């Protein structure tokens, strides 16, 4: 992908009169950052999971560039088509700061935890959608491309190196929004670094080798006590449902193409081997079966115990679960997530698990997918959520190498005291674990 981004200064001149009738010339500078948009053909992207669900005009839609124009603390975004007959699309008043990797307040002062926070926010997808009234709010004019009305716009910072972003347009077909445009672009690096410094009061150069070159952080101890204050802890009963198959619906159904090994599987525990392989996510941001992604899912072979913790953070109480797994050789892996309020989780049957709340691995992360209102309300600086993998000595482990993306959570529809925890595989291609936690005897 050959994208070019640059900065243009537009000078706007305003004339005003002083009290002595002298005319003065005032100058203001408006910054415009431009990046070229690129599409991938089916030949270039044969493993595209959207092929089976996309709009029939997907392959005929082309856009030229995307501009980010500073405007009173936000940005106006202008997307220019390649074809003269298509509309230029404008998104007005878009706030970009929550897309920018952020050092949470709880991590400040700890260089290692700050690094893990920044890295995991960049290495996890954040895709935001504008639809319905929210789309009308930012784009009050009717827009169409290839004579199809745009009913939804998504902007995504994908989970690769800094600057790799994506753009999506959707159009309605028989009451369903279907993607009919998917473009890739390099977010302007100078703007990214400017926003990063504004957000973190820290120089991007400290993190460049991790953010631009995907350098792996060291496996050092994580002090969870710096993230939250533990109020209580109790071992809780659970059932391990991983010897069953997960529901093949939604994202999991269209991403079956990305599972390379096992070739045949009838239950989630079939994935609990270091031989499990998935299509990797390659630059600029596409699934690639030709470059299989190795895993260490054998770490989840045996679940030994589950602990429930009540914690405090930001003057509120939260729920936390700690799982201890072991592989055949006895090596221990801890999976801990918290900063969640279980009472706010959706109540679902296992068959509808894909509608549950998905969380990524990291500290203060936004979810993988959000609507624009939720995105604007959730601030990474004080988001209490965290999800980490650690070894027996509490050293941080890279979830991307191990092969999970985070937990998918919901309460049981019939018994809200039961919390369903599903393990999302690398890139959420599959569900590779299902555990039902009984909190009926936990006293809050």
PyMOL commands that set and color helices and strands:
alter all, ss='L'
color gray80, all
select helices_A, chain A and resi 49-52+58-60+97-99+105-107+111-122+133-138+189-200+204-211+224-226+250-254+256-258+268-271+297-300+342-344+350-355+372-377+399-402+426-428
alter helices_A, ss='H'
color red, helices_A
select strands_A, chain A and resi 5-17+23-36+63-71+74-81+89-94+126-131+144-145+148-149+152-157+164-173+176-186+229-235+238-240+259-261+277-282+286-294+302-313+316-326+332-340+347-348+357-358+362-363+369-371+386-391+396-397+404-412+418-425+431-438
alter strands_A, ss='S'
color yellow, strands_A
deselect
rebuild
show_as cartoon
